Amino acid sequence: MMPYQSIGRLLLITGVVLAVVGGLLLIAPRFSPFLEKIPGNIRWQKGPVTVYFPLGLCILISIVLSLLFHFLGRK
C-alpha cells in the first residue's frame, strides 16, 4: 500500500468517527433527563457545590459495550 493511501484511509476513518461523535453530542440533550435518573447515579449537593457521579450510567454503558463486542467478536 502506498503511504498516501494509508494516510487517506486514516483521515477518512477519523472524519467518520468525528461525525458520529458530533451527531451523538447533538442529540445527547434529549436523553439527559432519562440518563440522569438511572438508579445508582450519585448526586451530592451542599450549598453552591454539586457533585454528580454517574455510576449507574457507567455500569449500563459497560454492559452494553461488553455485549456488543462479544457478539461482534464471535466467528
N, CA, C and O atoms as CSV, one atom per row, in Angstrom:
chain,resi,resn,atom,element,x,y,z
A,1,MET,N,N,0.852,-1.173,0.000
A,1,MET,CA,C,0.000,0.000,0.000
A,1,MET,C,C,0.897,1.236,0.000
A,1,MET,O,O,1.881,1.295,0.737
A,2,MET,N,N,0.566,2.183,-0.798
A,2,MET,CA,C,1.327,3.428,-0.883
A,2,MET,C,C,1.130,4.232,0.402
A,2,MET,O,O,0.080,4.128,1.036
A,3,PRO,N,N,2.123,5.031,0.795
A,3,PRO,CA,C,1.979,5.800,2.046
A,3,PRO,C,C,0.814,6.783,2.004
A,3,PRO,O,O,0.193,7.052,3.032
A,4,TYR,N,N,0.517,7.314,0.834
A,4,TYR,CA,C,-0.592,8.263,0.749
A,4,TYR,C,C,-1.943,7.587,0.940
A,4,TYR,O,O,-2.880,8.200,1.452
A,5,GLN,N,N,-2.043,6.341,0.535
A,5,GLN,CA,C,-3.296,5.613,0.709
A,5,GLN,C,C,-3.579,5.353,2.178
A,5,GLN,O,O,-4.725,5.462,2.613
A,6,SER,N,N,-2.549,5.008,2.953
A,6,SER,CA,C,-2.775,4.757,4.370
A,6,SER,C,C,-3.131,6.049,5.107
A,6,SER,O,O,-3.957,6.036,6.019
A,7,ILE,N,N,-2.520,7.146,4.718
A,7,ILE,CA,C,-2.868,8.433,5.329
A,7,ILE,C,C,-4.295,8.815,4.953
A,7,ILE,O,O,-5.043,9.331,5.782
A,8,GLY,N,N,-4.671,8.559,3.698
A,8,GLY,CA,C,-6.035,8.857,3.250
A,8,GLY,C,C,-7.072,8.053,4.008
A,8,GLY,O,O,-8.108,8.590,4.401
A,9,ARG,N,N,-6.806,6.764,4.221
A,9,ARG,CA,C,-7.732,5.927,4.996
A,9,ARG,C,C,-7.845,6.421,6.434
A,9,ARG,O,O,-8.940,6.493,6.993
A,10,LEU,N,N,-6.713,6.757,7.019
A,10,LEU,CA,C,-6.718,7.248,8.398
A,10,LEU,C,C,-7.547,8.527,8.513
A,10,LEU,O,O,-8.318,8.689,9.458
A,11,LEU,N,N,-7.386,9.425,7.557
A,11,LEU,CA,C,-8.163,10.667,7.578
A,11,LEU,C,C,-9.656,10.399,7.392
A,11,LEU,O,O,-10.479,11.036,8.050
A,12,LEU,N,N,-10.016,9.475,6.515
A,12,LEU,CA,C,-11.430,9.134,6.313
A,12,LEU,C,C,-12.036,8.508,7.560
A,12,LEU,O,O,-13.146,8.866,7.953
A,13,ILE,N,N,-11.330,7.589,8.182
A,13,ILE,CA,C,-11.835,6.949,9.401
A,13,ILE,C,C,-11.978,7.972,10.514
A,13,ILE,O,O,-12.969,7.965,11.244
A,14,THR,N,N,-10.989,8.856,10.647
A,14,THR,CA,C,-11.056,9.903,11.672
A,14,THR,C,C,-12.248,10.823,11.421
A,14,THR,O,O,-12.935,11.221,12.362
A,15,GLY,N,N,-12.493,11.159,10.164
A,15,GLY,CA,C,-13.632,12.013,9.829
A,15,GLY,C,C,-14.961,11.362,10.149
A,15,GLY,O,O,-15.868,12.022,10.656
A,16,VAL,N,N,-15.087,10.084,9.862
A,16,VAL,CA,C,-16.331,9.360,10.159
A,16,VAL,C,C,-16.547,9.288,11.671
A,16,VAL,O,O,-17.659,9.504,12.153
A,17,VAL,N,N,-15.488,8.985,12.412
A,17,VAL,CA,C,-15.614,8.910,13.872
A,17,VAL,C,C,-16.009,10.271,14.444
A,17,VAL,O,O,-16.865,10.344,15.325
A,18,LEU,N,N,-15.395,11.344,13.953
A,18,LEU,CA,C,-15.751,12.685,14.424
A,18,LEU,C,C,-17.196,13.040,14.079
A,18,LEU,O,O,-17.882,13.676,14.880
A,19,ALA,N,N,-17.664,12.640,12.901
A,19,ALA,CA,C,-19.047,12.919,12.523
A,19,ALA,C,C,-20.025,12.168,13.410
A,19,ALA,O,O,-21.047,12.725,13.810
A,20,VAL,N,N,-19.729,10.914,13.726
A,20,VAL,CA,C,-20.609,10.134,14.592
A,20,VAL,C,C,-20.639,10.722,15.998
A,20,VAL,O,O,-21.708,10.865,16.591
A,21,VAL,N,N,-19.477,11.060,16.528
A,21,VAL,CA,C,-19.424,11.654,17.875
A,21,VAL,C,C,-20.139,12.999,17.889
A,21,VAL,O,O,-20.842,13.310,18.851
A,22,GLY,N,N,-19.975,13.794,16.852
A,22,GLY,CA,C,-20.678,15.074,16.759
A,22,GLY,C,C,-22.188,14.891,16.710
A,22,GLY,O,O,-22.925,15.641,17.349
A,23,GLY,N,N,-22.647,13.913,15.968
A,23,GLY,CA,C,-24.089,13.627,15.921
A,23,GLY,C,C,-24.626,13.185,17.270
A,23,GLY,O,O,-25.713,13.593,17.678
A,24,LEU,N,N,-23.862,12.349,17.960
A,24,LEU,CA,C,-24.291,11.914,19.295
A,24,LEU,C,C,-24.350,13.089,20.274
A,24,LEU,O,O,-25.248,13.159,21.113
A,25,LEU,N,N,-23.399,14.002,20.163
A,25,LEU,CA,C,-23.411,15.172,21.045
A,25,LEU,C,C,-24.590,16.104,20.741
A,25,LEU,O,O,-25.090,16.791,21.632
A,26,LEU,N,N,-25.026,16.121,19.485
A,26,LEU,CA,C,-26.183,16.951,19.131
A,26,LEU,C,C,-27.488,16.402,19.705
A,26,LEU,O,O,-28.363,17.172,20.102
A,27,ILE,N,N,-27.625,15.074,19.751
A,27,ILE,CA,C,-28.876,14.507,20.258
A,27,ILE,C,C,-28.806,14.165,21.748
A,27,ILE,O,O,-29.814,13.763,22.330
A,28,ALA,N,N,-27.659,14.313,22.364
A,28,ALA,CA,C,-27.495,13.957,23.776
A,28,ALA,C,C,-28.422,14.734,24.722
A,28,ALA,O,O,-28.926,14.131,25.669
A,29,PRO,N,N,-28.675,16.029,24.524
A,29,PRO,CA,C,-29.564,16.732,25.464
A,29,PRO,C,C,-30.983,16.174,25.532
A,29,PRO,O,O,-31.662,16.346,26.544
A,30,ARG,N,N,-31.436,15.516,24.480
A,30,ARG,CA,C,-32.781,14.924,24.501
A,30,ARG,C,C,-32.865,13.750,25.469
A,30,ARG,O,O,-33.930,13.465,26.017
A,31,PHE,N,N,-31.741,13.070,25.678
A,31,PHE,CA,C,-31.725,11.885,26.528
A,31,PHE,C,C,-31.220,12.164,27.936
A,31,PHE,O,O,-31.284,11.278,28.788
A,32,SER,N,N,-30.722,13.363,28.207
A,32,SER,CA,C,-30.117,13.637,29.516
A,32,SER,C,C,-31.095,13.523,30.683
A,32,SER,O,O,-30.680,13.036,31.735
A,33,PRO,N,N,-32.364,13.934,30.582
A,33,PRO,CA,C,-33.248,13.731,31.743
A,33,PRO,C,C,-33.421,12.261,32.100
A,33,PRO,O,O,-33.491,11.914,33.279
A,34,PHE,N,N,-33.492,11.392,31.090
A,34,PHE,CA,C,-33.623,9.960,31.349
A,34,PHE,C,C,-32.332,9.394,31.936
A,34,PHE,O,O,-32.372,8.600,32.875
A,35,LEU,N,N,-31.203,9.795,31.391
A,35,LEU,CA,C,-29.919,9.246,31.825
A,35,LEU,C,C,-29.530,9.700,33.234
A,35,LEU,O,O,-28.809,8.990,33.935
A,36,GLU,N,N,-29.997,10.861,33.648
A,36,GLU,CA,C,-29.673,11.348,34.990
A,36,GLU,C,C,-30.467,10.621,36.073
A,36,GLU,O,O,-30.077,10.646,37.241
A,37,LYS,N,N,-31.570,9.978,35.708
A,37,LYS,CA,C,-32.429,9.329,36.699
A,37,LYS,C,C,-32.216,7.823,36.791
A,37,LYS,O,O,-33.028,7.122,37.394
A,38,ILE,N,N,-31.136,7.318,36.202
A,38,ILE,CA,C,-30.832,5.892,36.290
A,38,ILE,C,C,-30.447,5.566,37.725
A,38,ILE,O,O,-29.641,6.281,38.321
A,39,PRO,N,N,-31.010,4.497,38.294
A,39,PRO,CA,C,-30.641,4.129,39.669
A,39,PRO,C,C,-29.145,3.823,39.759
A,39,PRO,O,O,-28.583,3.165,38.884
A,40,GLY,N,N,-28.523,4.299,40.805
A,40,GLY,CA,C,-27.101,4.075,41.005
A,40,GLY,C,C,-26.265,5.309,40.763
A,40,GLY,O,O,-25.104,5.360,41.168
A,41,ASN,N,N,-26.840,6.312,40.103
A,41,ASN,CA,C,-26.111,7.564,39.928
A,41,ASN,C,C,-26.024,8.280,41.269
A,41,ASN,O,O,-26.985,8.301,42.038
A,42,ILE,N,N,-24.881,8.858,41.537
A,42,ILE,CA,C,-24.644,9.523,42.818
A,42,ILE,C,C,-24.652,11.030,42.600
A,42,ILE,O,O,-23.914,11.549,41.762
A,43,ARG,N,N,-25.486,11.722,43.356
A,43,ARG,CA,C,-25.558,13.186,43.286
A,43,ARG,C,C,-25.507,13.736,44.700
A,43,ARG,O,O,-26.337,13.389,45.541
A,44,TRP,N,N,-24.534,14.592,44.957
A,44,TRP,CA,C,-24.360,15.191,46.274
A,44,TRP,C,C,-24.356,16.697,46.108
A,44,TRP,O,O,-23.608,17.236,45.291
A,45,GLN,N,N,-25.199,17.385,46.891
A,45,GLN,CA,C,-25.305,18.831,46.774
A,45,GLN,C,C,-25.261,19.450,48.155
A,45,GLN,O,O,-26.023,19.065,49.042
A,46,LYS,N,N,-24.382,20.394,48.333
A,46,LYS,CA,C,-24.285,21.122,49.584
A,46,LYS,C,C,-23.965,22.575,49.263
A,46,LYS,O,O,-22.863,22.907,48.828
A,47,GLY,N,N,-24.940,23.416,49.485
A,47,GLY,CA,C,-24.772,24.827,49.160
A,47,GLY,C,C,-24.615,25.010,47.656
A,47,GLY,O,O,-25.381,24.451,46.871
A,48,PRO,N,N,-23.626,25.788,47.264
A,48,PRO,CA,C,-23.439,26.040,45.824
A,48,PRO,C,C,-22.652,24.934,45.111
A,48,PRO,O,O,-22.425,25.023,43.904
A,49,VAL,N,N,-22.237,23.904,45.836
A,49,VAL,CA,C,-21.412,22.844,45.251
A,49,VAL,C,C,-22.276,21.619,44.957
A,49,VAL,O,O,-22.997,21.135,45.829
A,50,THR,N,N,-22.198,21.128,43.733
A,50,THR,CA,C,-22.898,19.916,43.338
A,50,THR,C,C,-21.891,18.948,42.731
A,50,THR,O,O,-21.134,19.307,41.829
A,51,VAL,N,N,-21.892,17.728,43.230
A,51,VAL,CA,C,-21.028,16.680,42.700
A,51,VAL,C,C,-21.935,15.591,42.140
A,51,VAL,O,O,-22.823,15.093,42.831
A,52,TYR,N,N,-21.703,15.229,40.890
A,52,TYR,CA,C,-22.515,14.219,40.217
A,52,TYR,C,C,-21.592,13.153,39.658
A,52,TYR,O,O,-20.701,13.457,38.864
A,53,PHE,N,N,-21.795,11.904,40.063
A,53,PHE,CA,C,-21.019,10.785,39.541
A,53,PHE,C,C,-21.988,9.754,38.977
A,53,PHE,O,O,-22.737,9.131,39.729
A,54,PRO,N,N,-21.978,9.570,37.660
A,54,PRO,CA,C,-22.942,8.655,37.024
A,54,PRO,C,C,-22.515,7.187,37.091
A,54,PRO,O,O,-22.225,6.582,36.059
A,55,LEU,N,N,-22.477,6.620,38.275
A,55,LEU,CA,C,-22.050,5.231,38.445
A,55,LEU,C,C,-22.990,4.263,37.721
A,55,LEU,O,O,-22.526,3.345,37.045
A,56,GLY,N,N,-24.284,4.458,37.853
A,56,GLY,CA,C,-25.259,3.592,37.183
A,56,GLY,C,C,-25.122,3.658,35.671
A,56,GLY,O,O,-25.216,2.635,34.992
A,57,LEU,N,N,-24.900,4.853,35.140
A,57,LEU,CA,C,-24.727,5.015,33.697
A,57,LEU,C,C,-23.445,4.342,33.231
A,57,LEU,O,O,-23.425,3.733,32.162
A,58,CYS,N,N,-22.382,4.441,34.008
A,58,CYS,CA,C,-21.116,3.775,33.650
A,58,CYS,C,C,-21.302,2.264,33.592
A,58,CYS,O,O,-20.790,1.608,32.685
A,59,ILE,N,N,-22.028,1.712,34.551
A,59,ILE,CA,C,-22.276,0.270,34.552
A,59,ILE,C,C,-23.136,-0.125,33.352
A,59,ILE,O,O,-22.870,-1.141,32.711
A,60,LEU,N,N,-24.161,0.664,33.044
A,60,LEU,CA,C,-25.019,0.384,31.893
A,60,LEU,C,C,-24.232,0.417,30.587
A,60,LEU,O,O,-24.393,-0.471,29.749
A,61,ILE,N,N,-23.390,1.418,30.403
A,61,ILE,CA,C,-22.570,1.516,29.194
A,61,ILE,C,C,-21.603,0.349,29.109
A,61,ILE,O,O,-21.375,-0.186,28.024
A,62,SER,N,N,-21.031,-0.053,30.233
A,62,SER,CA,C,-20.110,-1.187,30.259
A,62,SER,C,C,-20.799,-2.475,29.831
A,62,SER,O,O,-20.235,-3.256,29.064
A,63,ILE,N,N,-22.007,-2.700,30.318
A,63,ILE,CA,C,-22.746,-3.914,29.947
A,63,ILE,C,C,-23.087,-3.901,28.461
A,63,ILE,O,O,-22.916,-4.911,27.778
A,64,VAL,N,N,-23.564,-2.775,27.960
A,64,VAL,CA,C,-23.936,-2.686,26.540
A,64,VAL,C,C,-22.721,-2.898,25.646
A,64,VAL,O,O,-22.801,-3.642,24.668
A,65,LEU,N,N,-21.596,-2.256,25.963
A,65,LEU,CA,C,-20.398,-2.421,25.144
A,65,LEU,C,C,-19.841,-3.840,25.239
A,65,LEU,O,O,-19.358,-4.381,24.244
A,66,SER,N,N,-19.904,-4.441,26.414
A,66,SER,CA,C,-19.429,-5.822,26.555
A,66,SER,C,C,-20.253,-6.774,25.694
A,66,SER,O,O,-19.695,-7.637,25.017
A,67,LEU,N,N,-21.564,-6.625,25.715
A,67,LEU,CA,C,-22.420,-7.459,24.869
A,67,LEU,C,C,-22.167,-7.209,23.386
A,67,LEU,O,O,-22.129,-8.147,22.589
A,68,LEU,N,N,-21.996,-5.946,23.023
A,68,LEU,CA,C,-21.742,-5.591,21.629
A,68,LEU,C,C,-20.447,-6.228,21.133
A,68,LEU,O,O,-20.424,-6.838,20.063
A,69,PHE,N,N,-19.375,-6.090,21.901
A,69,PHE,CA,C,-18.086,-6.666,21.489
A,69,PHE,C,C,-18.118,-8.182,21.527
A,69,PHE,O,O,-17.452,-8.840,20.726
A,70,HIS,N,N,-18.885,-8.741,22.448
A,70,HIS,CA,C,-18.995,-10.197,22.499
A,70,HIS,C,C,-19.644,-10.745,21.237
A,70,HIS,O,O,-19.150,-11.709,20.652
A,71,PHE,N,N,-20.743,-10.139,20.815
A,71,PHE,CA,C,-21.456,-10.634,19.640
A,71,PHE,C,C,-20.738,-10.281,18.333
A,71,PHE,O,O,-20.806,-11.041,17.367
A,72,LEU,N,N,-20.057,-9.142,18.297
A,72,LEU,CA,C,-19.322,-8.783,17.082
A,72,LEU,C,C,-18.017,-9.567,16.963
A,72,LEU,O,O,-17.510,-9.751,15.856
A,73,GLY,N,N,-17.472,-10.025,18.073
A,73,GLY,CA,C,-16.212,-10.751,18.058
A,73,GLY,C,C,-16.348,-12.230,17.788
A,73,GLY,O,O,-15.342,-12.913,17.598
A,74,ARG,N,N,-17.562,-12.744,17.766
A,74,ARG,CA,C,-17.783,-14.170,17.503
A,74,ARG,C,C,-17.498,-14.488,16.059
A,74,ARG,O,O,-17.758,-13.685,15.163
A,75,LYS,N,N,-16.957,-15.679,15.842
A,75,LYS,CA,C,-16.687,-16.107,14.459
A,75,LYS,C,C,-17.313,-17.446,14.201
A,75,LYS,O,O,-17.200,-17.978,13.097
